[in-house]
Amino acid sequence: MAKPTGVRPIVKLRSTAGTGYTYVTRKNRRNDPGRLVLRKYDPMARRHAEFREDRS
């Protein structure tokens, strides 16, 4: 059975480079109440890009 997400929901980070590549991570809702933005490596674009939280 799945654990309740509570304070740490699972979020999908989508690349802003337009490649459609995604990362899946958890975030702390108390520390980051807004949308999460991280700079990570995009292997499709072969460079670092901003990844923004995708609300689905």
mmJSON file of the N, C-alpha and C atoms, coordinates in Angstrom:
{"data_MODEL":{"atom_site":{
"group_PDB":["ATOM","ATOM","ATOM","ATOM","ATOM","ATOM","ATOM","ATOM","ATOM","ATOM","ATOM","ATOM","ATOM","ATOM","ATOM","ATOM","ATOM","ATOM","ATOM","ATOM","ATOM","ATOM","ATOM","ATOM","ATOM","ATOM","ATOM","ATOM","ATOM","ATOM","ATOM","ATOM","ATOM","ATOM","ATOM","ATOM","ATOM","ATOM","ATOM","ATOM","ATOM","ATOM","ATOM","ATOM","ATOM","ATOM","ATOM","ATOM","ATOM","ATOM","ATOM","ATOM","ATOM","ATOM","ATOM","ATOM","ATOM","ATOM","ATOM","ATOM","ATOM","ATOM","ATOM","ATOM","ATOM","ATOM","ATOM","ATOM","ATOM","ATOM","ATOM","ATOM","ATOM","ATOM","ATOM","ATOM","ATOM","ATOM","ATOM","ATOM","ATOM","ATOM","ATOM","ATOM","ATOM","ATOM","ATOM","ATOM","ATOM","ATOM","ATOM","ATOM","ATOM","ATOM","ATOM","ATOM","ATOM","ATOM","ATOM","ATOM","ATOM","ATOM","ATOM","ATOM","ATOM","ATOM","ATOM","ATOM","ATOM","ATOM","ATOM","ATOM","ATOM","ATOM","ATOM","ATOM","ATOM","ATOM","ATOM","ATOM","ATOM","ATOM","ATOM","ATOM","ATOM","ATOM","ATOM","ATOM","ATOM","ATOM","ATOM","ATOM","ATOM","ATOM","ATOM","ATOM","ATOM","ATOM","ATOM","ATOM","ATOM","ATOM","ATOM","ATOM","ATOM","ATOM","ATOM","ATOM","ATOM","ATOM","ATOM","ATOM","ATOM","ATOM","ATOM","ATOM","ATOM","ATOM","ATOM","ATOM","ATOM","ATOM","ATOM","ATOM","ATOM","ATOM","ATOM","ATOM"],
"id":[1,2,3,4,5,6,7,8,9,10,11,12,13,14,15,16,17,18,19,20,21,22,23,24,25,26,27,28,29,30,31,32,33,34,35,36,37,38,39,40,41,42,43,44,45,46,47,48,49,50,51,52,53,54,55,56,57,58,59,60,61,62,63,64,65,66,67,68,69,70,71,72,73,74,75,76,77,78,79,80,81,82,83,84,85,86,87,88,89,90,91,92,93,94,95,96,97,98,99,100,101,102,103,104,105,106,107,108,109,110,111,112,113,114,115,116,117,118,119,120,121,122,123,124,125,126,127,128,129,130,131,132,133,134,135,136,137,138,139,140,141,142,143,144,145,146,147,148,149,150,151,152,153,154,155,156,157,158,159,160,161,162,163,164,165,166,167,168],
"type_symbol":["N","C","C","N","C","C","N","C","C","N","C","C","N","C","C","N","C","C","N","C","C","N","C","C","N","C","C","N","C","C","N","C","C","N","C","C","N","C","C","N","C","C","N","C","C","N","C","C","N","C","C","N","C","C","N","C","C","N","C","C","N","C","C","N","C","C","N","C","C","N","C","C","N","C","C","N","C","C","N","C","C","N","C","C","N","C","C","N","C","C","N","C","C","N","C","C","N","C","C","N","C","C","N","C","C","N","C","C","N","C","C","N","C","C","N","C","C","N","C","C","N","C","C","N","C","C","N","C","C","N","C","C","N","C","C","N","C","C","N","C","C","N","C","C","N","C","C","N","C","C","N","C","C","N","C","C","N","C","C","N","C","C","N","C","C","N","C","C"],
"label_atom_id":["N","CA","C","N","CA","C","N","CA","C","N","CA","C","N","CA","C","N","CA","C","N","CA","C","N","CA","C","N","CA","C","N","CA","C","N","CA","C","N","CA","C","N","CA","C","N","CA","C","N","CA","C","N","CA","C","N","CA","C","N","CA","C","N","CA","C","N","CA","C","N","CA","C","N","CA","C","N","CA","C","N","CA","C","N","CA","C","N","CA","C","N","CA","C","N","CA","C","N","CA","C","N","CA","C","N","CA","C","N","CA","C","N","CA","C","N","CA","C","N","CA","C","N","CA","C","N","CA","C","N","CA","C","N","CA","C","N","CA","C","N","CA","C","N","CA","C","N","CA","C","N","CA","C","N","CA","C","N","CA","C","N","CA","C","N","CA","C","N","CA","C","N","CA","C","N","CA","C","N","CA","C","N","CA","C","N","CA","C","N","CA","C","N","CA","C"],
"label_alt_id":[null,null,null,null,null,null,null,null,null,null,null,null,null,null,null,null,null,null,null,null,null,null,null,null,null,null,null,null,null,null,null,null,null,null,null,null,null,null,null,null,null,null,null,null,null,null,null,null,null,null,null,null,null,null,null,null,null,null,null,null,null,null,null,null,null,null,null,null,null,null,null,null,null,null,null,null,null,null,null,null,null,null,null,null,null,null,null,null,null,null,null,null,null,null,null,null,null,null,null,null,null,null,null,null,null,null,null,null,null,null,null,null,null,null,null,null,null,null,null,null,null,null,null,null,null,null,null,null,null,null,null,null,null,null,null,null,null,null,null,null,null,null,null,null,null,null,null,null,null,null,null,null,null,null,null,null,null,null,null,null,null,null,null,null,null,null,null,null],
"label_comp_id":["MET","MET","MET","ALA","ALA","ALA","LYS","LYS","LYS","PRO","PRO","PRO","THR","THR","THR","GLY","GLY","GLY","VAL","VAL","VAL","ARG","ARG","ARG","PRO","PRO","PRO","ILE","ILE","ILE","VAL","VAL","VAL","LYS","LYS","LYS","LEU","LEU","LEU","ARG","ARG","ARG","SER","SER","SER","THR","THR","THR","ALA","ALA","ALA","GLY","GLY","GLY","THR","THR","THR","GLY","GLY","GLY","TYR","TYR","TYR","THR","THR","THR","TYR","TYR","TYR","VAL","VAL","VAL","THR","THR","THR","ARG","ARG","ARG","LYS","LYS","LYS","ASN","ASN","ASN","ARG","ARG","ARG","ARG","ARG","ARG","ASN","ASN","ASN","ASP","ASP","ASP","PRO","PRO","PRO","GLY","GLY","GLY","ARG","ARG","ARG","LEU","LEU","LEU","VAL","VAL","VAL","LEU","LEU","LEU","ARG","ARG","ARG","LYS","LYS","LYS","TYR","TYR","TYR","ASP","ASP","ASP","PRO","PRO","PRO","MET","MET","MET","ALA","ALA","ALA","ARG","ARG","ARG","ARG","ARG","ARG","HIS","HIS","HIS","ALA","ALA","ALA","GLU","GLU","GLU","PHE","PHE","PHE","ARG","ARG","ARG","GLU","GLU","GLU","ASP","ASP","ASP","ARG","ARG","ARG","SER","SER","SER"],
"label_asym_id":["A","A","A","A","A","A","A","A","A","A","A","A","A","A","A","A","A","A","A","A","A","A","A","A","A","A","A","A","A","A","A","A","A","A","A","A","A","A","A","A","A","A","A","A","A","A","A","A","A","A","A","A","A","A","A","A","A","A","A","A","A","A","A","A","A","A","A","A","A","A","A","A","A","A","A","A","A","A","A","A","A","A","A","A","A","A","A","A","A","A","A","A","A","A","A","A","A","A","A","A","A","A","A","A","A","A","A","A","A","A","A","A","A","A","A","A","A","A","A","A","A","A","A","A","A","A","A","A","A","A","A","A","A","A","A","A","A","A","A","A","A","A","A","A","A","A","A","A","A","A","A","A","A","A","A","A","A","A","A","A","A","A","A","A","A","A","A","A"],
"label_entity_id":["1","1","1","1","1","1","1","1","1","1","1","1","1","1","1","1","1","1","1","1","1","1","1","1","1","1","1","1","1","1","1","1","1","1","1","1","1","1","1","1","1","1","1","1","1","1","1","1","1","1","1","1","1","1","1","1","1","1","1","1","1","1","1","1","1","1","1","1","1","1","1","1","1","1","1","1","1","1","1","1","1","1","1","1","1","1","1","1","1","1","1","1","1","1","1","1","1","1","1","1","1","1","1","1","1","1","1","1","1","1","1","1","1","1","1","1","1","1","1","1","1","1","1","1","1","1","1","1","1","1","1","1","1","1","1","1","1","1","1","1","1","1","1","1","1","1","1","1","1","1","1","1","1","1","1","1","1","1","1","1","1","1","1","1","1","1","1","1"],
"label_seq_id":[1,1,1,2,2,2,3,3,3,4,4,4,5,5,5,6,6,6,7,7,7,8,8,8,9,9,9,10,10,10,11,11,11,12,12,12,13,13,13,14,14,14,15,15,15,16,16,16,17,17,17,18,18,18,19,19,19,20,20,20,21,21,21,22,22,22,23,23,23,24,24,24,25,25,25,26,26,26,27,27,27,28,28,28,29,29,29,30,30,30,31,31,31,32,32,32,33,33,33,34,34,34,35,35,35,36,36,36,37,37,37,38,38,38,39,39,39,40,40,40,41,41,41,42,42,42,43,43,43,44,44,44,45,45,45,46,46,46,47,47,47,48,48,48,49,49,49,50,50,50,51,51,51,52,52,52,53,53,53,54,54,54,55,55,55,56,56,56],
"pdbx_PDB_ins_code":[null,null,null,null,null,null,null,null,null,null,null,null,null,null,null,null,null,null,null,null,null,null,null,null,null,null,null,null,null,null,null,null,null,null,null,null,null,null,null,null,null,null,null,null,null,null,null,null,null,null,null,null,null,null,null,null,null,null,null,null,null,null,null,null,null,null,null,null,null,null,null,null,null,null,null,null,null,null,null,null,null,null,null,null,null,null,null,null,null,null,null,null,null,null,null,null,null,null,null,null,null,null,null,null,null,null,null,null,null,null,null,null,null,null,null,null,null,null,null,null,null,null,null,null,null,null,null,null,null,null,null,null,null,null,null,null,null,null,null,null,null,null,null,null,null,null,null,null,null,null,null,null,null,null,null,null,null,null,null,null,null,null,null,null,null,null,null,null],
"Cartn_x":[0.837,0.0,0.893,0.474,1.248,1.173,2.303,2.333,1.616,0.968,0.386,1.497,1.322,2.379,2.595,1.532,1.66,2.528,3.639,4.506,5.414,5.744,6.679,6.009,5.313,4.68,5.708,5.379,6.209,5.845,6.851,6.616,7.406,6.909,7.57,8.193,9.488,10.19,10.367,9.861,9.934,10.92,11.718,12.745,12.129,12.749,12.301,13.001,13.902,14.6,13.706,12.533,11.595,11.827,12.627,12.91,11.899,11.159,10.191,10.783,12.069,12.716,12.233,12.037,11.537,12.368,12.392,12.933,11.775,11.843,10.833,11.548,11.024,11.653,10.579,10.987,10.089,10.474,9.502,9.813,9.143,9.719,9.15,8.209,6.933,5.933,6.073,6.628,6.797,7.919,9.015,10.135,9.941,9.248,9.037,7.555,6.771,5.333,4.981,5.841,5.584,6.1,6.118,6.625,8.138,8.622,10.05,10.742,11.901,12.711,14.132,14.671,16.04,16.79,18.088,18.929,19.616,19.239,19.746,20.175,20.856,21.35,20.228,20.104,19.133,19.9,19.855,20.632,20.151,18.921,18.417,19.016,19.174,19.756,21.272,21.801,23.231,23.775,22.996,23.436,22.551,22.949,22.134,21.008,19.85,18.679,17.85,16.956,16.046,14.948,14.644,13.547,12.52,11.29,10.223,9.219,8.649,7.652,6.433,6.036,4.884,3.718,2.681,1.518,0.611,0.413,-0.44,-1.557],
"Cartn_y":[-1.167,0.0,1.244,2.276,3.501,4.305,4.966,5.828,7.132,7.731,9.056,10.08,10.977,11.919,12.978,13.555,14.523,15.708,15.873,17.036,16.885,15.665,15.437,14.751,15.513,14.902,14.609,13.658,13.343,14.332,14.993,15.968,15.584,16.009,15.762,17.069,17.047,18.234,18.098,19.062,19.021,20.074,19.705,20.584,21.775,22.954,24.144,24.262,23.324,23.346,22.831,22.32,21.878,20.457,19.683,18.314,17.322,17.69,16.79,15.86,16.018,15.169,15.552,14.558,14.815,14.107,14.672,14.048,13.884,12.868,12.67,12.765,13.595,13.806,14.094,14.276,14.682,16.089,16.833,18.154,18.324,19.196,19.513,20.697,20.471,21.512,22.687,22.445,23.54,24.484,23.945,24.781,25.389,24.699,25.159,25.12,26.075,26.029,26.321,27.073,27.389,26.281,26.571,25.586,25.494,24.277,24.001,24.237,24.919,25.135,24.733,23.752,23.279,23.304,23.548,23.509,22.153,21.313,19.955,19.657,18.519,18.137,17.537,18.012,17.474,16.675,15.335,14.528,14.656,15.033,15.2,16.458,17.511,18.76,18.785,17.831,17.724,18.966,19.536,20.694,20.823,21.674,21.943,22.895,22.681,23.509,23.633,24.588,24.725,23.692,23.049,22.103,22.681,22.824,23.398,22.32,22.509,21.567,21.568,20.38,20.221,19.725,20.525,20.124,19.308,18.056,17.205,16.584],
"Cartn_z":[0.0,0.0,0.0,-0.728,-0.833,0.457,0.777,1.957,1.644,2.622,2.383,2.174,1.204,0.856,1.926,2.471,3.558,3.205,3.926,3.759,2.541,2.147,1.05,-0.139,-0.988,-2.155,-3.252,-4.094,-5.255,-6.353,-6.939,-8.003,-9.242,-10.392,-11.662,-12.126,-12.442,-12.923,-14.432,-15.203,-16.659,-17.166,-18.159,-18.703,-19.425,-19.255,-19.973,-21.323,-21.64,-22.927,-24.053,-23.722,-24.742,-25.233,-24.507,-24.934,-24.398,-23.368,-22.778,-21.733,-21.411,-20.421,-19.03,-18.156,-16.81,-15.758,-14.579,-13.376,-12.406,-11.556,-10.516,-9.175,-8.286,-6.985,-5.948,-4.714,-3.638,-3.201,-2.688,-2.16,-0.813,-0.004,1.289,1.106,1.329,1.103,2.063,3.254,4.218,3.804,3.253,2.843,1.464,0.574,-0.808,-1.147,-0.666,-0.934,-2.391,-3.088,-4.499,-5.409,-6.7,-7.657,-7.564,-7.583,-7.452,-8.793,-8.776,-9.979,-9.641,-10.381,-10.172,-11.49,-11.42,-12.611,-12.629,-13.606,-13.684,-15.121,-15.305,-16.618,-17.455,-18.682,-19.637,-20.687,-20.64,-21.583,-23.023,-23.253,-24.621,-25.255,-24.464,-24.958,-24.771,-23.991,-23.68,-22.991,-22.107,-21.323,-20.093,-19.178,-18.006,-18.396,-17.798,-18.082,-16.811,-16.806,-15.682,-15.798,-14.69,-14.628,-13.664,-14.13,-13.321,-12.932,-11.755,-11.269,-12.182,-12.599,-13.474,-12.636,-12.513,-11.722,-12.626,-12.244,-13.072,-12.282],
"occupancy":[1.0,1.0,1.0,1.0,1.0,1.0,1.0,1.0,1.0,1.0,1.0,1.0,1.0,1.0,1.0,1.0,1.0,1.0,1.0,1.0,1.0,1.0,1.0,1.0,1.0,1.0,1.0,1.0,1.0,1.0,1.0,1.0,1.0,1.0,1.0,1.0,1.0,1.0,1.0,1.0,1.0,1.0,1.0,1.0,1.0,1.0,1.0,1.0,1.0,1.0,1.0,1.0,1.0,1.0,1.0,1.0,1.0,1.0,1.0,1.0,1.0,1.0,1.0,1.0,1.0,1.0,1.0,1.0,1.0,1.0,1.0,1.0,1.0,1.0,1.0,1.0,1.0,1.0,1.0,1.0,1.0,1.0,1.0,1.0,1.0,1.0,1.0,1.0,1.0,1.0,1.0,1.0,1.0,1.0,1.0,1.0,1.0,1.0,1.0,1.0,1.0,1.0,1.0,1.0,1.0,1.0,1.0,1.0,1.0,1.0,1.0,1.0,1.0,1.0,1.0,1.0,1.0,1.0,1.0,1.0,1.0,1.0,1.0,1.0,1.0,1.0,1.0,1.0,1.0,1.0,1.0,1.0,1.0,1.0,1.0,1.0,1.0,1.0,1.0,1.0,1.0,1.0,1.0,1.0,1.0,1.0,1.0,1.0,1.0,1.0,1.0,1.0,1.0,1.0,1.0,1.0,1.0,1.0,1.0,1.0,1.0,1.0,1.0,1.0,1.0,1.0,1.0,1.0],
"B_iso_or_equiv":[0.0,0.0,0.0,0.0,0.0,0.0,0.0,0.0,0.0,0.0,0.0,0.0,0.0,0.0,0.0,0.0,0.0,0.0,0.0,0.0,0.0,0.0,0.0,0.0,0.0,0.0,0.0,0.0,0.0,0.0,0.0,0.0,0.0,0.0,0.0,0.0,0.0,0.0,0.0,0.0,0.0,0.0,0.0,0.0,0.0,0.0,0.0,0.0,0.0,0.0,0.0,0.0,0.0,0.0,0.0,0.0,0.0,0.0,0.0,0.0,0.0,0.0,0.0,0.0,0.0,0.0,0.0,0.0,0.0,0.0,0.0,0.0,0.0,0.0,0.0,0.0,0.0,0.0,0.0,0.0,0.0,0.0,0.0,0.0,0.0,0.0,0.0,0.0,0.0,0.0,0.0,0.0,0.0,0.0,0.0,0.0,0.0,0.0,0.0,0.0,0.0,0.0,0.0,0.0,0.0,0.0,0.0,0.0,0.0,0.0,0.0,0.0,0.0,0.0,0.0,0.0,0.0,0.0,0.0,0.0,0.0,0.0,0.0,0.0,0.0,0.0,0.0,0.0,0.0,0.0,0.0,0.0,0.0,0.0,0.0,0.0,0.0,0.0,0.0,0.0,0.0,0.0,0.0,0.0,0.0,0.0,0.0,0.0,0.0,0.0,0.0,0.0,0.0,0.0,0.0,0.0,0.0,0.0,0.0,0.0,0.0,0.0,0.0,0.0,0.0,0.0,0.0,0.0],
"pdbx_formal_charge":[null,null,null,null,null,null,null,null,null,null,null,null,null,null,null,null,null,null,null,null,null,null,null,null,null,null,null,null,null,null,null,null,null,null,null,null,null,null,null,null,null,null,null,null,null,null,null,null,null,null,null,null,null,null,null,null,null,null,null,null,null,null,null,null,null,null,null,null,null,null,null,null,null,null,null,null,null,null,null,null,null,null,null,null,null,null,null,null,null,null,null,null,null,null,null,null,null,null,null,null,null,null,null,null,null,null,null,null,null,null,null,null,null,null,null,null,null,null,null,null,null,null,null,null,null,null,null,null,null,null,null,null,null,null,null,null,null,null,null,null,null,null,null,null,null,null,null,null,null,null,null,null,null,null,null,null,null,null,null,null,null,null,null,null,null,null,null,null],
"auth_seq_id":[1,1,1,2,2,2,3,3,3,4,4,4,5,5,5,6,6,6,7,7,7,8,8,8,9,9,9,10,10,10,11,11,11,12,12,12,13,13,13,14,14,14,15,15,15,16,16,16,17,17,17,18,18,18,19,19,19,20,20,20,21,21,21,22,22,22,23,23,23,24,24,24,25,25,25,26,26,26,27,27,27,28,28,28,29,29,29,30,30,30,31,31,31,32,32,32,33,33,33,34,34,34,35,35,35,36,36,36,37,37,37,38,38,38,39,39,39,40,40,40,41,41,41,42,42,42,43,43,43,44,44,44,45,45,45,46,46,46,47,47,47,48,48,48,49,49,49,50,50,50,51,51,51,52,52,52,53,53,53,54,54,54,55,55,55,56,56,56],
"auth_comp_id":["MET","MET","MET","ALA","ALA","ALA","LYS","LYS","LYS","PRO","PRO","PRO","THR","THR","THR","GLY","GLY","GLY","VAL","VAL","VAL","ARG","ARG","ARG","PRO","PRO","PRO","ILE","ILE","ILE","VAL","VAL","VAL","LYS","LYS","LYS","LEU","LEU","LEU","ARG","ARG","ARG","SER","SER","SER","THR","THR","THR","ALA","ALA","ALA","GLY","GLY","GLY","THR","THR","THR","GLY","GLY","GLY","TYR","TYR","TYR","THR","THR","THR","TYR","TYR","TYR","VAL","VAL","VAL","THR","THR","THR","ARG","ARG","ARG","LYS","LYS","LYS","ASN","ASN","ASN","ARG","ARG","ARG","ARG","ARG","ARG","ASN","ASN","ASN","ASP","ASP","ASP","PRO","PRO","PRO","GLY","GLY","GLY","ARG","ARG","ARG","LEU","LEU","LEU","VAL","VAL","VAL","LEU","LEU","LEU","ARG","ARG","ARG","LYS","LYS","LYS","TYR","TYR","TYR","ASP","ASP","ASP","PRO","PRO","PRO","MET","MET","MET","ALA","ALA","ALA","ARG","ARG","ARG","ARG","ARG","ARG","HIS","HIS","HIS","ALA","ALA","ALA","GLU","GLU","GLU","PHE","PHE","PHE","ARG","ARG","ARG","GLU","GLU","GLU","ASP","ASP","ASP","ARG","ARG","ARG","SER","SER","SER"],
"auth_asym_id":["A","A","A","A","A","A","A","A","A","A","A","A","A","A","A","A","A","A","A","A","A","A","A","A","A","A","A","A","A","A","A","A","A","A","A","A","A","A","A","A","A","A","A","A","A","A","A","A","A","A","A","A","A","A","A","A","A","A","A","A","A","A","A","A","A","A","A","A","A","A","A","A","A","A","A","A","A","A","A","A","A","A","A","A","A","A","A","A","A","A","A","A","A","A","A","A","A","A","A","A","A","A","A","A","A","A","A","A","A","A","A","A","A","A","A","A","A","A","A","A","A","A","A","A","A","A","A","A","A","A","A","A","A","A","A","A","A","A","A","A","A","A","A","A","A","A","A","A","A","A","A","A","A","A","A","A","A","A","A","A","A","A","A","A","A","A","A","A"],
"auth_atom_id":["N","CA","C","N","CA","C","N","CA","C","N","CA","C","N","CA","C","N","CA","C","N","CA","C","N","CA","C","N","CA","C","N","CA","C","N","CA","C","N","CA","C","N","CA","C","N","CA","C","N","CA","C","N","CA","C","N","CA","C","N","CA","C","N","CA","C","N","CA","C","N","CA","C","N","CA","C","N","CA","C","N","CA","C","N","CA","C","N","CA","C","N","CA","C","N","CA","C","N","CA","C","N","CA","C","N","CA","C","N","CA","C","N","CA","C","N","CA","C","N","CA","C","N","CA","C","N","CA","C","N","CA","C","N","CA","C","N","CA","C","N","CA","C","N","CA","C","N","CA","C","N","CA","C","N","CA","C","N","CA","C","N","CA","C","N","CA","C","N","CA","C","N","CA","C","N","CA","C","N","CA","C","N","CA","C","N","CA","C","N","CA","C","N","CA","C"],
"pdbx_PDB_model_num":[1,1,1,1,1,1,1,1,1,1,1,1,1,1,1,1,1,1,1,1,1,1,1,1,1,1,1,1,1,1,1,1,1,1,1,1,1,1,1,1,1,1,1,1,1,1,1,1,1,1,1,1,1,1,1,1,1,1,1,1,1,1,1,1,1,1,1,1,1,1,1,1,1,1,1,1,1,1,1,1,1,1,1,1,1,1,1,1,1,1,1,1,1,1,1,1,1,1,1,1,1,1,1,1,1,1,1,1,1,1,1,1,1,1,1,1,1,1,1,1,1,1,1,1,1,1,1,1,1,1,1,1,1,1,1,1,1,1,1,1,1,1,1,1,1,1,1,1,1,1,1,1,1,1,1,1,1,1,1,1,1,1,1,1,1,1,1,1]
}}}
